Every structure is written in C-alpha cells, then in structure tokens.
Amino acid sequence: EPGSQLLFTNLHKVNDYRRINQYFIQINSNLQLGGYFVGWGETNAERYNYFFGSFPKIIAFLLYSVDSLWRRVIPKLPVLKQFYFALTKGKNRALSKAEILGRLFYCGFNIIELEEINNKLYYIAQKAADPKTDVNPSYGPFIKMKRVGKDHEVLNIYKFRTMHPYSEYLQAFVHKENDLESGGKLKDDFRITGWGKIFRKLWIDELPQFINLFRGELSLVGVRALSFHYFSLYPKDMQELRTQFKPGLVPPYYVDLPNSFEEIIESERKYLLKRQQKPIATQFEYFFKAWWNILVKRARSK
C-alpha cells in the first residue's frame, strides 16, 4: 500500500536502472514520511579506481576512456542517447556521486549516511518530501539555473554546465557537510567536474549569461545572481538591498577581492550603497577597477 513502508532496501546497483527517477519516485511513494531507503551505486571515481587498479596504466587509460565515452558522455547527447539506451537498456551506466545523490534529493529524499565499501557507494536516504516537479534538471551541456533577481524575481540564468547532473539539488547538503572556503565558494565541492574547473578558470561557463544581459535581466556590473540557498545565508537587510538592483556580469568581488563570506557581504554592501547615491559613476568606477585587477593583477574568483 502506498505510503505504508518504513524501510525499503534494494542491493541491486542503481546504475542498471533505465529510468532512475521513476525508480526513486516509486520508492518515495511506497514509503511513509520519515521512512528509510537503503541502496548503492557505482560512481565514476570508483570506476576509475577499478580500471587503474586492475590493469597496467596505458591499458587502464584506454579502457577507462572508451568506457567514459560510451557510458558517461553518449547517454547525455541528444541524438546518440536514444541509440545508447535502445542498445543497453540503461544498464551499467556511468554515474557520478553528485548525480546519484542529486537524483535522490530531487526525488524527495535526504541523505542520512554515506559509506564507500569495496568500491561501492552505499547510502541510507530518508523520505523528507514529495518529489520535486522541476521540468528541466541540469543534464545537458547548456543549462538554465534559477537565481534571485531584482525585486525577488526568479531568473533563469544561462550557463555552460560545469557540475555533474542534478548538482543544483545538493547545494544545501554540501554546505552543511563542508561549509564555505575563502572567497565564499563551497569547500571541497565534489559536484564540479574536471573540465568544469577549467571552464570556470577561463570564464567560459559564464559566456551564455550575455543572453540574460541582452534580455535586460542582468546589468554589466552588479552583484552575482545567487541561488535561493546561498541567498538565504545573507542577512535580511542585505537580501533587501541586493534585490533593489539587477544582478550583474562583473561583480564587485573583483574590486575588493574579499576572502571570507563576511568580507564578501561588506564588499557588496559598500558597492550597493555607493550605487544608490551615484548610480552611473559607481558603475563606471567598478567596471574599470574590476578589469584592472583581472587583467593587470590577474585576479580570479576562487
């Protein structure tokens, strides 16, 4: 009977399910609120460990590259994924730790315990809510991220994806587990891919935001457009001050180069108060100071 079970355990790896979300949603439906789901999956990191622990380096590199292309890349490409799933029925798909956990959060679970045993990631998840109804969780290379805009408007900010799929549902979890590092970023953020780190360093991931700029949703200079979780970490007065203006492409971070989260807040407060008094002059001042630091002093967001 739906909503009656207190515990569901399945020791078949989640990588073999063709429609993982449907599987998780069905379990959510069967469990009572607060009920537990125990399962496991094989992550990309564990697949890497298997190949490089079982074969000589050159052979391991070749096998892992082919495996990643076939089981990790092709299932995410618009046309080729149809061929892949028709041939494999979705079995033994490559999944990142972030995608497995992100799908669980998307389907209404919280993570209670994680344990890696013999190259397998075991999890205990607890039903906390009904599944989310977002139509387009991040999956392909070009994504839309929901952010807080002017007057608390919900903006769809365009970006190239630099995180594993479904990572956006893990922000509160990663913050709770790891907190923030210098520069205001989440510490030890396992959601970011290897190539994503390169994209971020070169600002390639930010290029699609020019779409938002041309649509009038962003200004050239302004505070960053924040996720709802990150926005909730700000003091109430700063939340109100921030939402009086459009977010921007070039943030005041590159002018003051703050380290701690508190310093970032004060840097933004100083910029926004100046902008209230002298809107045009402040925009020019911060634009040129930011690019001076970026081009001459090689300033980068951490």
Backbone bond lengths (Angstrom), bond angles and torsions (degrees), N, CA, C in turn:
res aa  C-N    CA-C-N  psi(-1)  N-CA   C-N-CA  omega(-1)  CA-C   N-CA-C  phi
1 E - - - 1.469 - - 1.527 109.50 -
2 P 1.343 118.42 133.72 1.472 120.83 -179.46 1.525 112.26 -57.33
3 G 1.328 115.63 138.42 1.451 121.40 176.37 1.508 115.06 73.74
4 S 1.333 118.05 18.85 1.464 120.34 -175.18 1.525 113.83 -109.28
5 Q 1.329 118.24 -20.48 1.462 120.39 -174.70 1.525 111.52 -81.76
6 L 1.342 115.18 144.64 1.456 121.16 175.50 1.525 111.00 -98.58
7 L 1.342 116.71 -26.48 1.469 121.16 -177.36 1.515 109.96 -143.40
8 F 1.348 115.71 133.59 1.468 121.37 172.81 1.514 107.74 -130.37
9 T 1.330 116.72 125.67 1.463 121.91 179.37 1.516 109.29 -122.90
10 N 1.329 116.30 130.37 1.461 121.48 175.59 1.517 107.87 -137.92
11 L 1.320 117.04 115.73 1.457 121.27 -176.77 1.526 112.55 -99.77
12 H 1.331 116.29 22.96 1.468 120.49 169.45 1.525 107.02 -93.97
13 K 1.324 117.64 133.21 1.466 119.04 -171.69 1.526 112.31 -65.69
14 V 1.314 114.11 140.03 1.457 121.56 -174.46 1.527 111.65 -65.78
15 N 1.331 118.35 -21.59 1.473 122.09 -179.64 1.520 112.54 -61.22
16 D 1.331 118.52 -18.23 1.461 121.51 -175.04 1.526 113.58 -90.70
17 Y 1.321 117.64 -2.90 1.461 119.62 -177.14 1.525 110.48 -89.46
18 R 1.337 115.43 129.49 1.462 120.81 -178.21 1.528 110.74 -65.26
19 R 1.308 117.09 -44.91 1.469 121.47 -178.89 1.529 108.38 -119.80
20 I 1.309 114.81 88.19 1.464 121.19 -172.65 1.523 111.32 -64.26
21 N 1.315 117.16 -42.52 1.465 119.31 -178.70 1.526 111.56 -62.75
22 Q 1.322 117.33 -41.78 1.462 119.89 178.59 1.526 110.61 -61.54
23 Y 1.327 115.95 -39.29 1.467 121.63 177.82 1.526 110.50 -62.58
24 F 1.338 117.57 -48.75 1.466 121.21 179.46 1.535 111.49 -64.85
25 I 1.329 117.14 -39.53 1.468 120.88 -179.08 1.527 110.91 -66.04
26 Q 1.334 116.59 -37.02 1.461 119.87 177.22 1.524 111.21 -64.41
27 I 1.338 116.37 -40.94 1.464 120.53 176.88 1.525 109.89 -64.03
28 N 1.330 116.62 -43.22 1.464 121.08 177.00 1.525 110.61 -56.40
29 S 1.325 116.23 -42.65 1.461 121.26 -179.11 1.525 111.83 -64.57
30 N 1.337 116.75 -36.05 1.464 120.85 -177.26 1.527 112.90 -76.89
31 L 1.337 116.55 -26.52 1.462 120.68 -176.18 1.525 111.68 -84.74
32 Q 1.321 115.88 147.79 1.462 120.08 169.35 1.523 108.81 -78.24
33 L 1.324 117.51 158.76 1.456 121.11 178.86 1.526 109.29 -58.16
34 G 1.336 116.29 127.48 1.460 120.73 -175.72 1.513 113.10 91.76
35 G 1.349 117.14 -3.32 1.458 120.98 178.30 1.518 111.72 -71.46
36 Y 1.333 116.57 162.02 1.461 121.91 -172.29 1.529 111.75 -113.23
37 F 1.324 114.41 144.24 1.463 122.88 176.94 1.521 108.18 -126.07
38 V 1.334 116.57 121.27 1.463 122.40 -179.90 1.521 108.70 -111.44
39 G 1.322 117.03 128.25 1.456 120.83 179.20 1.512 110.79 -158.92
40 W 1.335 115.77 -172.00 1.463 119.16 178.91 1.524 110.69 -154.77
41 G 1.310 114.26 161.05 1.457 121.08 175.87 1.515 110.29 -148.04
42 E 1.318 114.98 165.67 1.469 121.25 176.43 1.521 107.88 -105.62
43 T 1.325 117.48 122.14 1.462 121.48 -177.23 1.526 111.12 -89.36
44 N 1.331 115.75 165.89 1.466 120.61 176.27 1.522 111.28 -58.00
45 A 1.331 116.36 -40.41 1.469 120.12 179.89 1.521 110.93 -63.21
46 E 1.320 116.56 -37.09 1.467 120.30 179.47 1.522 111.44 -72.62
47 R 1.337 117.37 -33.27 1.471 120.07 174.22 1.526 109.71 -64.84
48 Y 1.331 115.66 -41.25 1.466 120.80 177.41 1.527 110.00 -59.50
49 N 1.319 116.38 -46.94 1.468 120.40 -179.86 1.527 111.60 -61.48
50 Y 1.325 115.93 -36.64 1.467 119.44 179.12 1.524 111.05 -63.62
51 F 1.329 117.13 -50.79 1.465 120.16 -177.47 1.524 111.62 -63.47
52 F 1.336 116.62 -47.45 1.465 119.23 -175.43 1.524 112.33 -78.83
53 G 1.322 117.01 -11.41 1.455 120.03 174.24 1.511 113.05 -94.99
54 S 1.349 116.59 -8.74 1.466 120.58 -174.98 1.519 113.79 -113.39
55 F 1.340 117.92 -19.12 1.459 121.20 -174.38 1.522 110.56 -133.14
56 P 1.345 117.56 159.38 1.470 120.43 171.53 1.528 109.98 -57.82
57 K 1.336 116.88 154.25 1.462 121.64 -170.11 1.527 113.86 -54.88
58 I 1.334 116.98 -46.02 1.468 119.33 -176.94 1.522 110.74 -64.55
59 I 1.331 116.31 -46.30 1.465 120.34 179.18 1.525 110.16 -64.72
60 A 1.336 116.29 -41.77 1.464 120.55 179.08 1.525 110.95 -60.64
61 F 1.344 116.57 -41.81 1.460 120.79 179.70 1.528 110.84 -62.15
62 L 1.330 116.77 -44.61 1.463 120.81 -179.80 1.526 111.21 -64.71
63 L 1.330 116.25 -46.44 1.460 120.32 -178.72 1.530 111.35 -64.74
64 Y 1.327 115.78 -42.83 1.466 119.47 -179.00 1.529 110.85 -66.89
65 S 1.343 117.36 -37.55 1.467 121.13 179.32 1.523 110.98 -63.70
66 V 1.336 116.19 -45.67 1.466 120.49 178.86 1.529 110.31 -64.91
67 D 1.328 115.91 -43.63 1.465 120.72 179.54 1.529 110.84 -60.70
68 S 1.342 117.29 -43.43 1.465 121.20 -179.33 1.522 111.30 -65.63
69 L 1.335 116.30 -41.77 1.463 120.02 179.18 1.524 110.60 -62.23
70 W 1.321 116.39 -45.63 1.461 121.33 -174.85 1.532 112.35 -76.08
71 R 1.303 117.40 -44.05 1.466 120.71 -171.29 1.532 114.28 -100.46
72 R 1.331 116.89 -11.60 1.467 119.55 -177.24 1.524 112.64 -116.71
73 V 1.338 117.20 -43.50 1.467 120.66 -175.27 1.525 111.80 -85.84
74 I 1.323 117.23 -52.87 1.466 121.38 -174.74 1.532 112.91 -59.21
75 P 1.355 120.26 -38.33 1.475 118.99 178.60 1.525 114.31 -62.54
76 K 1.333 117.81 -11.14 1.469 120.70 -178.78 1.527 112.60 -105.03
77 L 1.334 117.86 -1.72 1.464 121.14 -178.61 1.529 110.20 -93.09
78 P 1.335 117.75 134.57 1.464 122.65 -169.40 1.523 116.22 -49.71
79 V 1.324 119.41 -49.03 1.460 121.13 -175.36 1.522 111.29 -90.52
80 L 1.320 116.23 -45.94 1.461 120.77 -175.14 1.523 113.02 -65.34
81 K 1.331 117.76 -26.02 1.467 118.86 -178.02 1.534 111.46 -65.41
82 Q 1.343 117.62 -29.56 1.460 119.89 177.47 1.530 110.28 -63.51
83 F 1.316 115.28 -43.07 1.465 120.87 177.76 1.523 110.65 -64.15
84 Y 1.338 115.82 -42.99 1.469 120.57 -178.37 1.526 111.16 -60.86
85 F 1.330 117.30 -49.84 1.463 120.05 -176.11 1.527 111.89 -71.05
86 A 1.337 117.24 -30.97 1.464 119.65 175.94 1.524 110.64 -64.90
87 L 1.325 115.47 -35.53 1.466 120.34 -176.63 1.526 112.39 -82.18
88 T 1.322 117.13 -40.18 1.471 120.90 -172.36 1.526 113.93 -103.18
89 K 1.342 117.52 -13.90 1.466 122.03 -173.11 1.535 111.51 59.23
90 G 1.330 116.25 19.77 1.457 121.08 177.44 1.507 115.05 82.14
91 K 1.317 118.59 4.08 1.465 121.03 -175.90 1.529 112.01 -74.39
92 N 1.320 114.38 141.33 1.473 123.05 176.39 1.527 112.53 59.77
93 R 1.322 116.08 36.27 1.458 121.10 178.07 1.528 110.01 -69.53
94 A 1.324 117.20 146.70 1.468 121.60 176.40 1.528 109.11 -80.04
95 L 1.327 115.89 127.90 1.464 121.75 -179.82 1.520 109.46 -132.41
96 S 1.307 116.76 139.67 1.462 120.49 174.32 1.529 109.48 -82.02
97 K 1.308 115.54 161.18 1.468 120.61 173.43 1.523 110.04 -57.01
98 A 1.335 116.15 -42.41 1.468 120.47 -178.74 1.524 111.52 -62.79
99 E 1.334 117.49 -39.34 1.464 119.18 -178.95 1.523 111.62 -69.24
100 I 1.325 117.33 -41.70 1.467 119.97 178.64 1.526 110.38 -60.21
101 L 1.338 116.03 -50.41 1.464 119.84 -178.42 1.526 111.38 -68.57
102 G 1.343 116.50 -39.53 1.460 120.31 179.67 1.516 112.20 -61.88
103 R 1.328 116.90 -39.29 1.467 120.44 177.46 1.532 110.73 -65.46
104 L 1.334 116.52 -38.20 1.467 119.63 177.21 1.530 110.91 -61.82
105 F 1.340 116.74 -46.51 1.468 119.99 177.79 1.526 110.75 -62.74
106 Y 1.326 117.02 -41.95 1.463 121.60 178.92 1.531 110.91 -58.70
107 C 1.327 115.99 -35.39 1.468 121.17 -176.70 1.526 113.22 -91.36
108 G 1.346 117.22 13.64 1.452 120.68 169.74 1.510 116.71 97.75
109 F 1.343 117.74 15.16 1.461 121.11 -178.71 1.530 111.56 -107.99
110 N 1.314 115.66 153.44 1.462 123.08 165.02 1.518 108.49 -107.55
111 I 1.321 116.76 152.35 1.463 120.96 178.29 1.526 109.01 -91.89
112 I 1.324 115.78 122.30 1.460 121.60 179.80 1.522 111.03 -95.05
113 E 1.336 116.20 -39.63 1.466 120.00 -176.95 1.518 109.71 -152.43
114 L 1.340 115.80 141.34 1.463 123.30 174.26 1.519 108.36 -127.52
115 E 1.325 115.90 140.46 1.462 119.52 178.10 1.525 108.92 -151.44
116 E 1.325 116.18 129.61 1.464 120.72 176.97 1.522 108.66 -98.18
117 I 1.333 115.92 118.42 1.463 122.11 -177.52 1.524 108.40 -131.62
118 N 1.333 116.53 123.14 1.474 121.62 177.75 1.527 112.29 50.61
119 N 1.324 115.76 48.42 1.467 121.79 178.11 1.531 113.13 62.71
120 K 1.310 116.21 31.00 1.460 121.81 175.72 1.529 108.53 -131.17
121 L 1.327 116.68 136.84 1.461 121.16 178.95 1.530 109.10 -97.49
122 Y 1.330 115.95 106.00 1.462 121.62 177.65 1.527 109.32 -92.28
123 Y 1.317 115.65 143.95 1.460 119.86 179.81 1.531 110.61 -136.99
124 I 1.315 114.52 147.74 1.466 122.21 167.05 1.520 105.96 -114.83
125 A 1.322 115.80 116.47 1.464 121.48 -178.96 1.524 109.27 -114.01
126 Q 1.312 115.76 149.92 1.467 121.09 -179.10 1.521 109.88 -121.68
127 K 1.326 116.09 132.30 1.462 119.44 177.25 1.520 109.51 -65.80
128 A 1.338 115.94 121.68 1.463 121.13 -177.38 1.523 112.65 -118.61
129 A 1.338 116.66 -19.24 1.466 119.89 -175.23 1.522 108.98 -165.84
130 D 1.315 115.95 175.21 1.460 120.29 171.52 1.526 108.66 -73.79
131 P 1.332 117.69 157.94 1.473 119.83 177.52 1.523 111.39 -59.17
132 K 1.324 115.94 150.68 1.464 120.91 176.89 1.525 109.49 -71.55
133 T 1.311 115.14 161.85 1.465 120.02 -176.28 1.528 112.22 -116.14
134 D 1.343 117.49 14.33 1.466 120.02 178.31 1.525 109.40 -57.39
135 V 1.305 115.63 131.67 1.465 119.79 -177.46 1.522 111.30 -77.46
136 N 1.324 117.65 -34.93 1.464 120.98 -173.19 1.526 112.78 -126.59
137 P 1.336 118.54 74.49 1.470 118.83 171.01 1.524 109.35 -61.48
138 S 1.333 117.31 153.07 1.465 120.38 -177.49 1.520 110.14 -62.25
139 Y 1.324 116.47 127.58 1.468 119.62 179.89 1.523 111.73 -146.65
140 G 1.321 117.41 -52.29 1.458 120.12 -179.24 1.517 112.13 -79.06
141 P 1.334 117.62 -176.44 1.469 121.21 -177.27 1.526 114.14 -72.04
142 F 1.333 117.86 -23.60 1.469 122.57 -177.53 1.523 107.75 -115.17
143 I 1.343 117.52 119.07 1.456 120.23 -170.80 1.526 111.94 -129.38
144 K 1.329 114.86 163.04 1.463 122.47 172.60 1.524 107.82 -117.05
145 M 1.339 116.44 127.71 1.458 121.95 -179.44 1.530 109.59 -112.06
146 K 1.309 116.83 130.98 1.468 120.78 178.70 1.525 109.64 -75.55
147 R 1.331 116.07 125.82 1.458 122.06 -177.43 1.536 109.86 -135.03
148 V 1.334 115.47 160.12 1.466 121.54 179.25 1.523 108.89 -85.08
149 G 1.332 116.68 124.18 1.457 121.17 -178.79 1.518 112.21 -110.84
150 K 1.314 114.99 -164.97 1.469 120.92 178.85 1.529 110.21 -61.09
151 D 1.333 115.85 140.37 1.469 122.40 -179.23 1.528 111.98 57.73
152 H 1.338 116.17 30.36 1.473 123.40 178.17 1.533 112.44 65.40
153 E 1.313 117.47 17.02 1.461 120.42 177.13 1.529 109.46 -65.99
154 V 1.331 116.21 141.48 1.463 121.00 176.99 1.527 108.49 -84.47
155 L 1.322 116.31 118.01 1.462 121.74 -179.96 1.522 110.34 -102.75
156 N 1.320 115.91 144.02 1.462 121.43 169.09 1.526 107.43 -97.83
157 I 1.326 116.05 101.66 1.460 121.20 -177.62 1.526 109.13 -90.25
158 Y 1.331 116.03 127.04 1.461 121.24 -177.54 1.530 111.06 -85.45
159 K 1.337 115.15 137.59 1.466 120.20 179.19 1.522 109.01 -151.97
160 F 1.328 115.52 160.31 1.453 119.97 164.20 1.521 107.16 -83.12
161 R 1.315 116.68 134.65 1.461 120.23 -175.45 1.524 110.83 -68.57
162 T 1.332 116.18 127.74 1.468 122.00 177.02 1.524 111.25 -117.70
163 M 1.314 116.46 -2.11 1.461 121.29 178.48 1.525 109.84 -113.46
164 H 1.313 115.41 163.53 1.459 120.30 174.73 1.530 109.69 -64.85
165 P 1.337 117.75 153.71 1.464 120.37 179.30 1.530 112.50 -54.30
166 Y 1.311 115.24 145.38 1.475 124.43 177.70 1.527 113.12 69.12
167 S 1.323 117.83 12.12 1.468 120.53 -178.20 1.522 112.99 -66.11
168 E 1.329 116.92 -26.05 1.466 119.08 -176.36 1.529 112.53 -63.34
169 Y 1.335 117.17 -21.14 1.465 120.24 -179.70 1.530 112.40 -85.24
170 L 1.321 116.83 0.00 1.464 121.78 -176.64 1.522 113.73 -106.86
171 Q 1.324 118.49 1.34 1.465 119.07 -172.03 1.525 112.07 -60.13
172 A 1.325 117.49 -46.37 1.469 119.96 179.96 1.526 110.68 -64.53
173 F 1.330 117.16 -37.49 1.467 121.84 179.37 1.522 111.07 -64.13
174 V 1.339 116.87 -46.98 1.467 120.76 -179.53 1.524 110.33 -66.28
175 H 1.325 116.95 -39.46 1.470 120.15 178.12 1.524 110.96 -62.96
176 K 1.330 116.55 -42.43 1.468 120.63 179.65 1.527 111.09 -64.50
177 E 1.339 116.64 -39.46 1.463 120.79 -176.60 1.528 112.43 -77.89
178 N 1.352 116.69 -39.05 1.470 120.03 -168.65 1.522 115.43 -118.65
179 D 1.340 117.87 -16.69 1.466 122.47 -178.35 1.539 110.79 66.47
180 L 1.338 117.26 -162.61 1.462 122.91 -176.58 1.521 110.80 -106.81
181 E 1.338 115.80 151.14 1.453 121.02 175.26 1.521 109.34 -106.09
182 S 1.329 116.06 -177.93 1.460 121.64 175.90 1.524 109.77 -57.38
183 G 1.332 116.53 135.04 1.458 121.01 -178.54 1.512 113.10 94.57
184 G 1.362 116.67 -4.25 1.456 119.92 175.00 1.512 115.43 85.87
185 K 1.339 118.18 2.02 1.455 121.24 178.04 1.527 109.76 -84.33
186 L 1.343 115.99 159.66 1.453 120.27 176.82 1.523 110.27 -69.39
187 K 1.306 116.15 136.80 1.461 122.15 -176.86 1.534 110.34 -77.14
188 D 1.351 116.46 141.17 1.474 122.28 175.95 1.530 111.07 48.23
189 D 1.308 116.12 52.71 1.464 121.59 -174.41 1.531 110.39 -81.35
190 F 1.339 115.90 99.05 1.469 121.17 -176.97 1.524 112.29 -73.78
191 R 1.322 117.74 -3.79 1.466 120.46 -179.16 1.527 112.79 -75.78
192 I 1.329 117.68 -20.54 1.468 121.31 -175.09 1.524 110.06 -82.39
193 T 1.328 116.88 132.04 1.462 121.59 178.38 1.528 110.65 -78.53
194 G 1.331 116.27 165.90 1.465 120.22 177.69 1.513 112.01 -61.74
195 W 1.338 116.63 -47.91 1.464 119.31 179.26 1.527 110.88 -70.50
196 G 1.342 116.67 -24.79 1.458 120.25 177.46 1.514 112.24 -64.51
197 K 1.333 116.73 -35.31 1.466 120.54 178.01 1.529 110.68 -63.64
198 I 1.341 116.33 -37.77 1.468 120.85 177.95 1.528 110.02 -68.18
199 F 1.334 116.58 -45.48 1.468 121.01 178.16 1.520 110.92 -56.46
200 R 1.335 116.62 -42.52 1.467 120.59 -177.89 1.523 110.97 -68.82
201 K 1.308 116.33 -39.81 1.461 119.56 -179.57 1.522 111.22 -62.63
202 L 1.334 116.48 -34.42 1.464 121.73 -178.71 1.531 112.50 -97.28
203 W 1.322 117.27 3.51 1.472 123.84 -179.26 1.526 113.35 61.86
204 I 1.307 117.53 20.46 1.464 119.91 178.90 1.528 110.61 -64.52
205 D 1.326 116.52 -36.37 1.466 120.37 -177.99 1.524 112.84 -64.42
206 E 1.346 116.53 -21.60 1.466 120.75 -176.70 1.532 113.24 -85.38
207 L 1.325 117.93 -14.41 1.469 120.63 -173.00 1.532 113.99 -56.26
208 P 1.344 119.43 -40.73 1.475 118.08 179.60 1.523 114.36 -62.37
209 Q 1.342 117.99 -14.23 1.463 119.71 179.21 1.528 112.33 -67.52
210 F 1.341 116.91 -13.65 1.463 118.74 173.62 1.530 110.50 -62.78
211 I 1.332 117.21 -25.04 1.469 120.20 173.78 1.523 109.37 -61.29
212 N 1.342 115.78 -46.57 1.471 120.15 177.82 1.524 112.01 -63.78
213 L 1.342 115.93 -36.02 1.467 120.36 178.04 1.521 110.36 -63.76
214 F 1.333 116.86 -47.31 1.461 120.88 -178.12 1.533 111.83 -68.21
215 R 1.325 116.62 -24.45 1.469 120.69 178.16 1.526 111.93 -85.10
216 G 1.330 116.94 -1.97 1.457 121.00 177.82 1.510 114.88 81.33
217 E 1.335 117.84 13.74 1.471 121.34 -179.10 1.527 112.01 -88.75
218 L 1.327 116.78 -21.61 1.456 122.66 178.11 1.522 109.30 -124.55
219 S 1.323 116.22 154.96 1.461 121.09 169.65 1.527 108.09 -103.44
220 L 1.322 116.74 165.47 1.459 119.86 -177.99 1.526 110.93 -65.32
221 V 1.332 116.87 -41.41 1.467 122.42 177.16 1.521 108.23 -117.81
222 G 1.315 116.49 136.67 1.462 119.65 178.76 1.512 111.12 169.52
223 V 1.321 116.30 170.32 1.463 120.39 178.19 1.527 109.21 -66.44
224 R 1.311 116.06 155.59 1.461 120.51 -178.69 1.532 110.39 -63.64
225 A 1.323 115.28 147.33 1.465 120.28 170.63 1.529 107.79 -77.58
226 L 1.322 117.02 119.62 1.461 121.58 -171.72 1.526 112.25 -101.57
227 S 1.332 114.90 151.91 1.460 120.43 170.27 1.523 108.60 -67.99
228 F 1.322 116.70 163.62 1.466 120.16 -177.68 1.527 111.22 -65.67
229 H 1.325 117.12 -36.33 1.466 118.94 178.98 1.518 110.79 -66.89
230 Y 1.329 117.19 -48.00 1.468 120.34 -178.84 1.531 110.30 -64.39
231 F 1.324 116.18 -38.49 1.471 121.03 177.98 1.528 110.57 -60.98
232 S 1.337 117.10 -35.66 1.468 121.14 -178.38 1.520 112.48 -67.92
233 L 1.345 118.05 -17.49 1.465 121.49 179.41 1.529 111.97 -77.51
234 Y 1.334 117.13 -15.96 1.467 121.60 -178.00 1.531 110.70 -78.01
235 P 1.341 117.63 149.28 1.472 120.68 172.75 1.532 110.04 -60.18
236 K 1.320 116.35 152.68 1.467 121.26 -176.25 1.527 112.20 -57.90
237 D 1.340 116.86 -39.33 1.465 118.44 -178.48 1.521 111.46 -65.79
238 M 1.347 116.53 -34.34 1.463 119.34 178.09 1.524 111.68 -75.23
239 Q 1.319 117.21 -31.28 1.460 119.71 175.00 1.528 110.10 -61.03
240 E 1.324 115.89 -43.21 1.462 119.67 179.99 1.528 111.49 -70.19
241 L 1.326 116.82 -39.91 1.465 120.38 179.60 1.523 110.51 -65.40
242 R 1.328 116.88 -42.84 1.465 121.32 -179.55 1.527 111.75 -59.86
243 T 1.322 116.40 -42.62 1.464 120.03 -173.28 1.528 113.25 -80.90
244 Q 1.318 117.21 5.98 1.468 120.05 171.91 1.529 111.60 -81.73
245 F 1.341 116.60 -11.51 1.470 121.44 -175.58 1.532 110.32 -131.72
246 K 1.315 114.98 157.50 1.459 119.31 172.07 1.530 109.54 -69.45
247 P 1.328 117.92 143.65 1.467 119.43 170.05 1.527 109.73 -64.19
248 G 1.328 116.35 167.36 1.461 119.01 -176.22 1.516 114.01 -132.22
249 L 1.325 114.81 168.30 1.467 121.59 176.08 1.523 111.47 -78.55
250 V 1.328 116.98 -43.30 1.475 121.91 -179.21 1.525 107.82 -104.43
251 P 1.330 118.61 108.52 1.464 120.60 -175.57 1.522 112.66 -85.57
252 P 1.342 117.50 159.91 1.471 121.10 177.52 1.521 113.10 -64.61
253 Y 1.320 117.01 -11.11 1.469 120.44 176.65 1.527 110.81 -50.76
254 Y 1.336 117.10 -41.15 1.466 120.88 -174.34 1.525 113.13 -76.01
255 V 1.323 117.10 -6.20 1.467 120.62 174.65 1.524 110.38 -90.10
256 D 1.322 116.51 -47.87 1.469 120.85 -175.20 1.530 113.45 -95.82
257 L 1.331 117.35 -21.85 1.472 122.84 -178.41 1.532 112.00 50.22
258 P 1.332 117.14 57.00 1.466 120.33 179.53 1.525 111.33 -70.05
259 N 1.320 116.29 157.88 1.463 121.62 179.89 1.527 112.38 -103.02
260 S 1.315 116.97 -57.79 1.461 120.46 -175.25 1.527 110.98 -85.05
261 F 1.322 115.27 165.68 1.463 121.05 177.15 1.525 110.47 -60.97
262 E 1.328 116.82 -39.88 1.471 120.99 179.00 1.529 111.10 -63.53
263 E 1.340 116.49 -38.94 1.466 120.09 178.22 1.525 111.20 -67.41
264 I 1.321 116.85 -35.36 1.467 120.53 176.79 1.526 110.17 -62.69
265 I 1.319 116.26 -44.00 1.469 120.34 178.81 1.526 110.94 -60.20
266 E 1.334 116.90 -45.33 1.468 119.99 -178.79 1.528 111.58 -68.42
267 S 1.333 116.89 -34.83 1.466 120.78 176.07 1.526 110.37 -62.19
268 E 1.329 115.99 -44.51 1.462 120.18 179.15 1.528 111.38 -67.88
269 R 1.332 116.37 -38.63 1.464 120.04 179.12 1.536 110.33 -60.66
270 K 1.345 115.75 -45.98 1.468 120.44 179.69 1.529 110.68 -59.23
271 Y 1.337 116.28 -45.20 1.464 120.84 -179.84 1.531 111.34 -62.94
272 L 1.323 117.17 -47.16 1.463 120.75 -175.77 1.527 112.03 -66.87
273 L 1.326 117.10 -38.30 1.469 119.95 177.85 1.528 110.96 -66.97
274 K 1.343 116.55 -38.76 1.470 119.90 175.83 1.524 110.22 -65.06
275 R 1.320 115.65 -38.18 1.462 119.48 -178.85 1.527 110.85 -67.51
276 Q 1.321 116.82 -32.86 1.468 119.39 175.56 1.525 111.46 -61.98
277 Q 1.342 115.90 -39.51 1.464 121.04 -176.29 1.529 112.14 -79.86
278 K 1.338 116.05 -44.58 1.469 121.10 -176.55 1.533 109.04 -135.35
279 P 1.325 117.80 78.77 1.466 120.84 -172.14 1.524 115.06 -59.32
280 I 1.311 118.44 -47.89 1.467 120.54 -175.90 1.523 111.05 -73.91
281 A 1.329 116.83 -46.89 1.468 120.74 -178.96 1.525 111.02 -61.36
282 T 1.324 117.09 -38.98 1.468 120.78 -179.82 1.521 111.18 -65.28
283 Q 1.338 116.93 -40.74 1.464 120.17 179.42 1.524 111.18 -62.70
284 F 1.324 117.46 -44.14 1.467 120.98 177.75 1.527 110.73 -63.92
285 E 1.330 116.46 -45.77 1.466 120.76 -178.60 1.526 111.03 -58.80
286 Y 1.315 117.12 -48.94 1.463 120.67 -175.94 1.527 111.95 -71.89
287 F 1.324 117.23 -33.07 1.468 119.69 178.54 1.526 110.29 -62.23
288 F 1.326 117.30 -49.24 1.466 120.36 -176.31 1.527 111.97 -73.42
289 K 1.328 117.71 -36.75 1.464 119.65 177.48 1.526 111.04 -66.06
290 A 1.320 116.48 -40.71 1.465 120.47 -179.94 1.522 110.65 -62.93
291 W 1.324 117.64 -47.47 1.459 120.01 -178.39 1.526 112.34 -71.12
292 W 1.307 117.53 -27.35 1.469 119.55 173.09 1.533 109.70 -63.78
293 N 1.316 116.77 -45.41 1.463 120.48 179.01 1.525 111.93 -66.31
294 I 1.332 116.32 -37.24 1.464 120.07 -178.91 1.528 111.22 -70.09
295 L 1.333 117.15 -47.39 1.465 121.07 -173.54 1.525 113.20 -83.18
296 V 1.324 117.48 -38.52 1.467 121.11 -175.29 1.525 111.79 -93.81
297 K 1.325 116.12 -46.62 1.465 119.84 -177.50 1.523 112.99 -92.65
298 R 1.345 116.11 -0.67 1.464 122.42 176.32 1.520 112.01 59.08
299 A 1.316 116.79 38.61 1.465 121.17 179.49 1.520 109.63 -68.43
300 R 1.315 116.09 139.55 1.457 122.13 178.08 1.520 109.16 -139.98
301 S 1.341 115.15 147.14 1.460 119.72 173.58 1.512 108.68 -73.30
302 K 1.319 117.09 135.85 1.463 120.90 -177.83 1.512 110.23 -83.26
